[in-house]
Amino acid sequence: DGRKFINNADSGKYDYVLHDVFTGGSVPSALFSVEALEQIKRVMKEGGILALNFVGSERWPQAESLALVTNTIRSVFPYIKCFKEGTQEEGSFQNMVFFASTRELKFRPPVEADFLNSDMRRFMLGNFMEWPVNLKKYRNDTGMITEA
């Protein structure tokens, strides 16, 4: 289990943590809580980056989960950005990736070597900066995910 691994991992060890939990539509609090994210932050090096995959909607009331996850990440990491997978209709459920860090997040343009001869990688890496999620819309609309 990922949570057990993080709880037992050494502090300050990882440059990157990839958080990708397919749940079929629910947000498992043990993996998305403030407490879990604090443990993830603990195992990251200073300035390390968390990439957290999430499936959600930008339209209320379905966006409540997005707001909860946004507020929870924001409570642990001072710098966050989120991008969605493509330009699908705002109300549809879609894949989103949060990036979070203790340092400002800067993305460089992709270079040919990043694509690894994959048209899908070329498309996604070449376009994802055009698909940001406006996280300001979800500030303080709901609470946070905690284990309490």
N, C-alpha and C positions, 0 to 999 in steps of 0.2 A: 504494500500500500504506500502511495506517495507521501502521505502525511507522516507515516512512521519513519520513512527514510529521511525526510526533511528534519523531523524532530531529533533524530540521532546524528545528523551530519555535522561535520566540523564547521565552525563559524568562519566567514570570510574566505571561502574556498572557491566559489564559482563566479566566472565572468558573466555567464548567462544561465537563466533558468527558463525552461520551456514548460508551460503549464497548459496542458491540453487534455481535458477530461470530457469525453463524450458521455452525456447523461440522458440523451433522448428527450431533452426539454426542461429538465429541472436543474436547479443550482444547488449542488450538494454543499451545505454550509460548512462541513468539516474541511473542505478544500478551498472555499472561497471566503472564509471568515477573516476578520481582522487578525485574529490569533494565528491563523495559517499563513497569512501574508507577512506577518511580523517574523515568523520562523523562516519563511523564504528570504526575506530581506536579511536576516541574520546570517544565512549561509552564503550570501552573495558578497563578492568583493566590493569595496567602496566604488561607486559608479557602475556597478554591474547592472545588467538589464534583465528584467522579467518580461517575457513574451507570453501573454495569457490569451488563449483562444476562448471565444464565447459565442454562442448562438443566441441572437436576440432580435428584437424589433425596436425601431425608433419611434413607433407610434403608440400613444397611450391608449388603453391601459396596459397593453402588452409590454411597454417600455419600462414598467416598474422594475423588472429584473435587471435591465440595463442600468437604471438609476442606482439600484442597490449595489451592484458590482462596481460602478463608477465611484460612488461615494466611499465604498470600502477600500478600493485601491488608493484613492486620493488621501485617505486618512493615514496610510502607511508610507506612500511614496510621494514626494513633492512634485515630481515631474511625470506626467502621463500623457500619452497620445493614443488614439484609437483609430483604426481604419477598418472599413467594411470591404467585403469581397464583391466589388463591382458596383454598378449603378442601378441595382434593383429598386423597385418601388419602395419608398420610405417605410411603409407599413409592413412590408413582408419580413419574415424571419430570415436572417442571413448570418453568415459567418462573419465574425469581427475579431480583430486581434488588438489587444491592448499592449502597449509598451510602457514600462514603468521603470523609474530609476531614482537614485538619490542625486543624480546630476542631470543637467539639461540634456534632452534627447536631440541629437542631430543625425539626419539621414543623408548619406552621400548618394549621388546618382549611381545607378547600377553601371557596371562595366561588362564587357563581353564575357569575361571569365565567370561572372556570376550566373550566367544563363545555363551553363553546362550542356549546351546543345539541345536545350528543351524549349519548345515554342511556348509551353505553359509558363515556365519560369520567366521567359522573356516578356510575355504579356503581363503577368502579375507584378513582377519587379519594375517593369517599365511604366505601370499605371497606378499602383496602389496609393501613391501620394495624392492622386486626384480623387480619392474616395475617403476623405476623413469623416469621422463621426464627430458632430459638434457636441462635445461633452458639456459645454456650458448650459445646454438645455436641461441637463439632468442634475445640476448642482442643488443640493439640499431639498430635492423634491420628495425624497424618502429617507429612511434611516440607513443603517449599515448592516452588514451581515456579521453577527457575532455568535459566539458559542454560549453566551449567557442566556 
